[in-house]
Amino acid sequence: MEQAQQQLDDNISTGFATPPLPSTASEFITALAHFHRAEIARMAGWRDRIDRTSNWAITGVAAMLSLSLSSPSSSHGVLLFAMIMILLLLLIEARRYRFFDVYRGRVRIIERNYFAQMFAPDSQVKEDWAKALGKDLREPEFLMSLKTAMSRRLRRNYAWMFLILLMAWVLKISSPKLQDIETRRDVVASLQEIVGNAALGPLPGWFVLLLVAALYAWIAYATFLSSGGSDELNHGRVHV
């Protein structure tokens, strides 16, 4: 009895140390199907995290707009805080997007070089795709830089949020009706009044305007930054 148990323990130990690899085409296809399904689950999980961050950003923008524009006594600093908050969420989402892109890349390698070849054989298929996939599993690396990820998320969602916040902020500091003063006119304030309205605490208005201009200059640059590197943008036009 003890000898049988010892033999079982040895078999289990040996099996874990050197697990058997697929030896037939059927076993390989089964293993590939399970791996493909697992990578899709990982990809979907990170995609869900990306969507959650976007939802937080949209909700935050809506709340800040309502708070700032609903009353003349509300400070325009609320909208400036919203810009900082959306910038932070952009950084978080760009990081999540890089992880999503890793698993999407693996899924697309299998689909493009195996399943597509099965349905419509192509002589130009990449022959060493399995080797490239194995290398990525052994030494995972991000397929895009954080800068490129931020550029993509800006083009998809965040550039529009920043634009809405900018228009609301300009409206807030330029409209006398939205200022906490006794006499409000239905005309646009003068340039001097706009600069004065842009003041925030000890910060003068011109300095706040300069900071906002610098922020949006960077946003414009990052939004239209061309993507570099070899990734899924080189294959088809359906991209997140």
Residue frames relative to the residue before (quaternion, step in Angstrom):
aa qw qx qy qz dx dy dz
M 1.0000 0.0000 0.0000 0.0000 0.00 0.00 0.00
E 0.6750 0.4842 -0.2853 0.4780 3.55 0.94 -0.94
Q 0.6326 0.5347 -0.3313 0.4519 3.57 1.08 -0.73
A 0.6465 0.5170 -0.3134 0.4654 3.57 1.03 -0.82
Q 0.6497 0.5116 -0.3120 0.4679 3.57 1.02 -0.84
Q 0.6406 0.5252 -0.3198 0.4599 3.56 1.06 -0.82
Q 0.6425 0.5219 -0.3149 0.4643 3.56 1.04 -0.82
L 0.6409 0.5214 -0.3159 0.4665 3.58 1.05 -0.82
D 0.6499 0.5124 -0.3138 0.4654 3.56 0.99 -0.86
D 0.6447 0.5214 -0.3191 0.4591 3.58 1.02 -0.80
N 0.6516 0.5187 -0.3140 0.4558 3.57 1.01 -0.85
I 0.6543 0.5090 -0.3099 0.4656 3.55 1.00 -0.89
S 0.6533 0.5192 -0.3068 0.4576 3.56 0.97 -0.92
T 0.6689 0.4918 -0.2933 0.4740 3.56 0.94 -0.88
G 0.6456 0.5374 -0.3180 0.4396 3.56 1.01 -0.82
F 0.6753 0.4768 -0.2934 0.4802 3.57 0.98 -0.83
A 0.6542 0.5222 -0.3212 0.4428 3.58 1.04 -0.73
T 0.7945 0.0474 0.0035 0.6055 3.57 0.97 -0.90
P 0.1254 -0.8209 0.5531 0.0672 3.61 0.25 1.19
P 0.5266 -0.6510 0.4391 0.3255 3.58 -0.99 0.78
L 0.3330 -0.7280 0.5694 0.1867 3.54 -1.10 0.78
P 0.6382 -0.5172 0.3814 0.4240 3.61 -1.17 0.42
S 0.1873 -0.8108 0.5500 0.0704 3.54 -0.82 1.04
T 0.7456 0.2910 -0.1924 0.5677 3.59 1.26 -0.20
A 0.6625 -0.5040 0.3729 0.4099 3.56 -1.28 0.32
S 0.6336 0.5413 -0.3285 0.4445 3.57 1.04 -0.79
E 0.6659 0.4927 -0.3018 0.4719 3.57 0.95 -0.86
F 0.6382 0.5252 -0.3281 0.4574 3.58 1.01 -0.77
I 0.6557 0.5085 -0.3125 0.4624 3.58 0.92 -0.89
T 0.6428 0.5217 -0.3211 0.4599 3.58 1.00 -0.83
A 0.6694 0.4910 -0.2983 0.4710 3.58 0.91 -0.92
L 0.6528 0.5167 -0.3142 0.4562 3.59 0.98 -0.83
A 0.6409 0.5262 -0.3236 0.4557 3.58 1.00 -0.80
H 0.6610 0.4903 -0.3068 0.4781 3.60 0.96 -0.84
F 0.6502 0.5100 -0.3181 0.4648 3.58 0.97 -0.81
H 0.6396 0.5250 -0.3182 0.4626 3.58 0.97 -0.85
R 0.6592 0.5030 -0.3069 0.4672 3.57 0.96 -0.86
A 0.6581 0.5119 -0.3133 0.4547 3.59 0.98 -0.82
E 0.6675 0.4920 -0.3070 0.4671 3.59 0.95 -0.81
I 0.6060 0.5332 -0.3548 0.4717 3.59 1.09 -0.61
A 0.6376 0.5220 -0.3275 0.4623 3.59 1.01 -0.79
R 0.6453 0.5028 -0.3175 0.4796 3.58 0.98 -0.81
M 0.6524 0.5190 -0.3085 0.4580 3.56 0.92 -0.92
A 0.6698 0.4976 -0.2979 0.4638 3.58 0.92 -0.91
G 0.6243 0.5493 -0.3388 0.4402 3.58 1.06 -0.71
W 0.6896 0.4500 -0.2790 0.4941 3.58 0.94 -0.85
R 0.6042 0.5400 -0.3626 0.4602 3.60 1.09 -0.60
D 0.6282 0.5281 -0.3326 0.4645 3.57 1.04 -0.75
R 0.6405 0.5149 -0.3254 0.4677 3.59 1.03 -0.75
I 0.6163 0.5370 -0.3414 0.4639 3.59 1.04 -0.73
D 0.6719 0.4998 -0.2974 0.4586 3.58 0.89 -0.94
R 0.6256 0.5390 -0.3442 0.4468 3.58 1.02 -0.73
T 0.6502 0.5117 -0.3207 0.4611 3.58 0.94 -0.85
S 0.6405 0.5132 -0.3224 0.4716 3.59 0.98 -0.80
N 0.6444 0.5181 -0.3193 0.4630 3.58 1.00 -0.81
W 0.6254 0.5218 -0.3361 0.4729 3.59 1.02 -0.78
A 0.6611 0.5175 -0.3093 0.4466 3.58 0.92 -0.90
I 0.6667 0.4953 -0.3043 0.4664 3.59 0.89 -0.91
T 0.6520 0.5090 -0.3110 0.4681 3.58 0.95 -0.86
G 0.6587 0.5141 -0.3069 0.4557 3.58 0.96 -0.86
V 0.6442 0.5152 -0.3203 0.4659 3.58 0.96 -0.83
A 0.6598 0.5090 -0.3104 0.4575 3.59 0.90 -0.91
A 0.6659 0.5037 -0.3059 0.4575 3.58 0.94 -0.86
M 0.6796 0.4881 -0.2946 0.4617 3.59 0.91 -0.89
L 0.6246 0.5270 -0.3399 0.4654 3.60 1.03 -0.71
S 0.6630 0.5075 -0.3021 0.4600 3.55 0.92 -0.91
L 0.6778 0.4994 -0.2903 0.4548 3.56 0.97 -0.88
S 0.7261 0.4633 -0.2519 0.4412 3.58 0.90 -0.90
L 0.7736 0.3778 -0.1904 0.4718 3.58 0.90 -0.90
S 0.5517 0.6459 -0.3901 0.3552 3.59 1.21 -0.19
S 0.8083 0.1329 -0.0456 0.5717 3.58 1.14 -0.56
P 0.5174 -0.6455 0.4587 0.3243 3.61 -1.00 0.75
S 0.6403 0.5450 -0.3266 0.4316 3.58 1.14 -0.53
S 0.5430 0.6147 -0.4045 0.4046 3.60 1.23 -0.21
S 0.4359 -0.7165 0.4872 0.2433 3.55 -0.93 0.91
H 0.5060 -0.6325 0.4901 0.3220 3.55 -1.14 0.63
G 0.4882 0.6688 -0.4198 0.3718 3.57 1.29 -0.19
V 0.5378 0.6110 -0.4022 0.4192 3.57 1.21 -0.43
L 0.6784 0.4785 -0.2881 0.4773 3.58 0.98 -0.83
L 0.6170 0.5227 -0.3458 0.4759 3.59 1.09 -0.63
F 0.6296 0.5141 -0.3254 0.4832 3.56 1.05 -0.75
A 0.6254 0.5369 -0.3373 0.4548 3.58 1.04 -0.76
M 0.6221 0.5358 -0.3450 0.4549 3.60 1.01 -0.74
I 0.6610 0.4940 -0.3054 0.4751 3.58 0.96 -0.87
M 0.6466 0.5277 -0.3176 0.4501 3.57 0.98 -0.85
I 0.6702 0.4863 -0.2975 0.4752 3.58 0.93 -0.87
L 0.6114 0.5400 -0.3483 0.4619 3.59 1.09 -0.65
L 0.6435 0.5106 -0.3149 0.4755 3.58 1.01 -0.79
L 0.6640 0.4887 -0.3042 0.4773 3.58 0.94 -0.85
L 0.5958 0.5530 -0.3587 0.4587 3.58 1.12 -0.61
L 0.6478 0.5112 -0.3144 0.4691 3.59 0.96 -0.83
I 0.6510 0.5081 -0.3126 0.4694 3.57 0.97 -0.87
E 0.6938 0.4769 -0.2862 0.4575 3.58 0.87 -0.92
A 0.6146 0.5373 -0.3534 0.4569 3.60 1.04 -0.66
R 0.6333 0.5156 -0.3292 0.4741 3.59 1.01 -0.76
R 0.6678 0.4867 -0.3010 0.4759 3.59 0.91 -0.88
Y 0.6318 0.5452 -0.3339 0.4383 3.57 1.03 -0.74
R 0.6179 0.5421 -0.3469 0.4517 3.59 1.07 -0.66
F 0.6502 0.4900 -0.3166 0.4867 3.59 1.00 -0.77
F 0.6265 0.5361 -0.3290 0.4603 3.58 0.99 -0.84
D 0.6640 0.5257 -0.3058 0.4350 3.57 0.95 -0.87
V 0.5886 0.5694 -0.3707 0.4381 3.61 1.11 -0.61
Y 0.7291 0.4179 -0.2450 0.4835 3.58 0.79 -1.01
R 0.5986 0.5390 -0.3633 0.4681 3.58 1.09 -0.59
G 0.6325 0.5430 -0.3312 0.4420 3.58 0.99 -0.79
R 0.6564 0.5022 -0.3140 0.4672 3.59 0.97 -0.83
V 0.6526 0.5133 -0.3147 0.4600 3.56 0.93 -0.90
R 0.6963 0.4777 -0.2849 0.4536 3.56 0.88 -0.90
I 0.5741 0.5653 -0.3864 0.4490 3.62 1.12 -0.52
I 0.6754 0.4808 -0.2891 0.4787 3.57 0.91 -0.92
E 0.6946 0.4841 -0.2880 0.4475 3.58 0.81 -0.96
R 0.7038 0.4797 -0.2730 0.4472 3.55 0.92 -0.90
N 0.7889 0.3506 -0.1639 0.4774 3.59 0.97 -0.86
Y 0.7467 0.3469 -0.2259 0.5207 3.61 1.19 -0.29
F 0.7538 0.3818 -0.2323 0.4818 3.57 0.54 -1.14
A 0.6467 0.5010 -0.3288 0.4720 3.61 0.95 -0.77
Q 0.6446 0.5137 -0.3151 0.4704 3.58 1.05 -0.75
M 0.6248 0.5402 -0.3318 0.4557 3.55 1.12 -0.65
F 0.7298 0.4181 -0.2378 0.4858 3.59 0.95 -0.85
A 0.7999 0.0196 0.0243 0.5993 3.58 1.02 -0.79
P 0.2658 -0.8026 0.5125 0.1503 3.62 0.06 1.25
D 0.0470 -0.7817 0.6216 -0.0208 3.53 -1.04 0.93
S 0.4269 -0.7305 0.4754 0.2410 3.56 -0.77 1.02
Q 0.6746 0.5019 -0.2916 0.4561 3.59 1.22 -0.37
V 0.3384 0.7507 -0.5038 0.2610 3.59 1.20 0.31
K 0.5286 -0.6380 0.4618 0.3166 3.56 -1.09 0.75
E 0.3524 -0.7905 0.4653 0.1857 3.59 -0.49 1.19
D 0.7514 0.3820 -0.2173 0.4922 3.60 1.01 -0.70
W 0.2449 0.8040 -0.5124 0.1762 3.59 1.12 0.59
A 0.6391 0.5229 -0.3370 0.4523 3.59 1.01 -0.73
K 0.6362 0.5183 -0.3256 0.4696 3.58 1.04 -0.76
A 0.6495 0.5111 -0.3141 0.4672 3.58 0.99 -0.83
L 0.6420 0.5164 -0.3173 0.4695 3.57 1.05 -0.77
G 0.6497 0.5164 -0.3134 0.4615 3.58 0.98 -0.83
K 0.6401 0.5195 -0.3206 0.4666 3.58 1.01 -0.79
D 0.6551 0.5095 -0.3119 0.4626 3.57 1.01 -0.80
L 0.6442 0.5092 -0.3242 0.4697 3.59 1.07 -0.67
R 0.6758 0.4835 -0.2966 0.4707 3.59 1.01 -0.73
E 0.8028 0.0778 -0.0028 0.5912 3.58 0.95 -0.88
P 0.1328 -0.8312 0.5353 0.0703 3.61 0.31 1.22
E 0.0031 0.7795 -0.6258 0.0291 3.54 -1.05 0.86
F 0.5328 -0.6039 0.4781 0.3506 3.54 -1.17 0.58
L 0.3983 -0.7376 0.5040 0.2081 3.55 -1.04 0.81
M 0.7799 0.1755 -0.1170 0.5893 3.58 1.25 -0.23
S 0.5245 -0.6275 0.4773 0.3215 3.54 -1.23 0.48
L 0.6445 -0.5074 0.3953 0.4134 3.55 -1.28 0.30
K 0.6159 0.5581 -0.3396 0.4404 3.59 1.05 -0.73
T 0.6715 0.4815 -0.2945 0.4801 3.58 0.96 -0.87
A 0.6358 0.5286 -0.3278 0.4571 3.58 1.01 -0.80
M 0.6500 0.5001 -0.3186 0.4753 3.59 0.96 -0.81
S 0.6290 0.5393 -0.3370 0.4471 3.59 0.99 -0.78
R 0.6692 0.4992 -0.3023 0.4599 3.58 0.93 -0.85
R 0.6843 0.4739 -0.3005 0.4656 3.58 0.89 -0.88
L 0.5973 0.5451 -0.3639 0.4622 3.59 1.11 -0.57
R 0.6834 0.4844 -0.2948 0.4598 3.58 0.87 -0.90
R 0.6826 0.4962 -0.2986 0.4458 3.58 1.01 -0.73
N 0.8530 0.0507 0.0415 0.5178 3.60 0.74 -1.06
Y 0.7717 0.4758 -0.2403 0.3470 3.51 0.52 -1.26
A 0.5696 0.5874 -0.4015 0.4114 3.62 1.05 -0.53
W 0.6540 0.5075 -0.3118 0.4663 3.59 1.03 -0.77
M 0.6361 0.5174 -0.3342 0.4648 3.59 1.02 -0.72
F 0.6544 0.4972 -0.3109 0.4774 3.57 0.95 -0.86
L 0.6392 0.5265 -0.3296 0.4534 3.60 1.01 -0.75
I 0.6424 0.5136 -0.3182 0.4715 3.59 0.99 -0.82
L 0.6583 0.5022 -0.3089 0.4680 3.58 0.95 -0.86
L 0.6420 0.5216 -0.3291 0.4555 3.59 0.99 -0.77
M 0.6673 0.4914 -0.3087 0.4669 3.59 0.89 -0.88
A 0.6496 0.5076 -0.3183 0.4681 3.58 1.00 -0.79
W 0.6562 0.5099 -0.3147 0.4587 3.59 0.99 -0.81
V 0.6424 0.5071 -0.3200 0.4772 3.59 0.97 -0.83
L 0.6400 0.5153 -0.3198 0.4719 3.58 1.00 -0.80
K 0.6537 0.5381 -0.3116 0.4313 3.56 0.97 -0.88
I 0.7657 0.3763 -0.2139 0.4758 3.61 0.82 -0.92
S 0.7129 0.4523 -0.2623 0.4673 3.62 1.20 -0.31
S 0.6721 0.4778 -0.3032 0.4776 3.59 1.19 -0.30
P 0.4046 -0.7270 0.4968 0.2470 3.62 -0.58 1.08
K 0.6179 0.5657 -0.3543 0.4155 3.60 1.05 -0.61
L 0.7078 0.4306 -0.2587 0.4968 3.58 1.20 -0.45
Q 0.5674 0.5732 -0.3910 0.4435 3.58 1.28 0.28
D 0.4664 -0.6834 0.4931 0.2688 3.54 -1.12 0.71
I 0.3767 0.6881 -0.5222 0.3344 3.55 0.41 1.30
E 0.6193 -0.5820 0.3791 0.3661 3.55 -1.19 0.52
T 0.7794 0.2513 -0.1317 0.5586 3.58 0.92 -0.91
R 0.0264 -0.8051 0.5921 -0.0206 3.57 -0.57 1.14
R 0.2094 -0.7797 0.5810 0.1027 3.53 -0.89 0.93
D 0.4575 -0.6860 0.4972 0.2701 3.55 -1.19 0.54
V 0.5660 0.5506 -0.4091 0.4573 3.58 1.00 0.77
V 0.6026 -0.5539 0.4279 0.3834 3.52 -1.29 0.29
A 0.5002 -0.6607 0.4708 0.3026 3.56 -1.00 0.82
S 0.5764 -0.5750 0.4479 0.3696 3.55 -1.26 0.41
L 0.6820 -0.4881 0.3468 0.4199 3.56 -1.29 0.31
Q 0.6412 0.5243 -0.3232 0.4577 3.56 1.00 -0.80
E 0.6579 0.4972 -0.3049 0.4764 3.58 1.00 -0.80
I 0.6249 0.5378 -0.3413 0.4515 3.59 1.02 -0.74
V 0.6516 0.5001 -0.3127 0.4770 3.57 0.96 -0.87
G 0.6548 0.5069 -0.3111 0.4664 3.57 1.01 -0.78
N 0.6634 0.5055 -0.3053 0.4594 3.57 0.99 -0.81
A 0.6382 0.5493 -0.3254 0.4302 3.59 1.16 -0.56
A 0.4686 0.6787 -0.4487 0.3441 3.60 1.22 -0.21
L 0.0734 -0.7914 0.6068 0.0048 3.54 -1.07 0.80
G 0.8186 -0.1123 0.0346 0.5622 3.55 -0.33 1.26
P 0.8155 -0.1831 0.1486 0.5286 3.61 -0.78 -0.99
L 0.5773 0.6002 -0.3737 0.4085 3.60 1.25 -0.24
P 0.3955 -0.7182 0.5136 0.2528 3.63 -0.74 0.96
G 0.6656 -0.5448 0.3424 0.3781 3.53 -1.20 0.53
W 0.6547 0.5261 -0.3270 0.4331 3.59 0.92 -0.86
F 0.6455 0.5186 -0.3231 0.4583 3.57 1.08 -0.72
V 0.6367 0.5132 -0.3233 0.4761 3.60 1.02 -0.78
L 0.6391 0.5189 -0.3214 0.4680 3.58 0.98 -0.83
L 0.6477 0.5201 -0.3143 0.4597 3.58 1.01 -0.80
L 0.6490 0.5138 -0.3160 0.4637 3.59 0.98 -0.82
V 0.6641 0.4939 -0.3049 0.4713 3.58 0.93 -0.89
A 0.6414 0.5187 -0.3260 0.4618 3.59 0.98 -0.81
A 0.6527 0.5070 -0.3148 0.4667 3.60 0.98 -0.81
L 0.6365 0.5322 -0.3259 0.4532 3.58 0.99 -0.84
Y 0.7333 0.4247 -0.2483 0.4693 3.57 0.82 -0.95
A 0.5618 0.5514 -0.3994 0.4699 3.58 1.18 -0.31
W 0.6508 0.4943 -0.3114 0.4849 3.58 1.02 -0.80
I 0.6348 0.5318 -0.3320 0.4516 3.60 0.97 -0.83
A 0.6524 0.5068 -0.3162 0.4664 3.59 0.95 -0.86
Y 0.6527 0.5066 -0.3134 0.4681 3.58 0.97 -0.83
A 0.6919 0.4795 -0.2830 0.4597 3.58 0.86 -0.97
T 0.6282 0.5565 -0.3431 0.4218 3.59 1.03 -0.73
F 0.7824 0.3232 -0.1617 0.5071 3.57 0.88 -0.93
L 0.3540 0.7287 -0.5012 0.3040 3.56 1.25 0.36
S 0.4034 -0.7246 0.5032 0.2429 3.58 -0.75 1.01
S 0.4564 -0.6847 0.5020 0.2663 3.56 -1.02 0.86
G 0.1824 -0.7887 0.5803 0.0893 3.54 -0.98 0.86
G 0.6771 0.5042 -0.3508 0.4053 3.54 -1.28 0.18
S 0.4825 -0.6477 0.5093 0.2971 3.52 -1.31 0.35
D 0.2227 0.7689 -0.5679 0.1915 3.58 -0.42 1.19
E 0.7978 -0.3383 0.2160 0.4499 3.54 -1.29 -0.29
L 0.5282 0.6257 -0.4246 0.3862 3.61 1.18 -0.24
N 0.6294 0.5439 -0.3294 0.4467 3.56 1.23 -0.40
H 0.7256 0.3680 -0.2154 0.5401 3.59 1.28 -0.17
G 0.8507 -0.0100 -0.0269 0.5249 3.57 -0.43 1.21
R 0.4539 -0.6895 0.5062 0.2495 3.54 -1.37 -0.12
V 0.5665 0.5750 -0.3970 0.4368 3.60 1.23 0.13
H 0.2142 0.7829 -0.5457 0.2082 3.57 -0.20 1.30
V 0.4465 -0.6661 0.5307 0.2746 3.54 -1.23 0.58
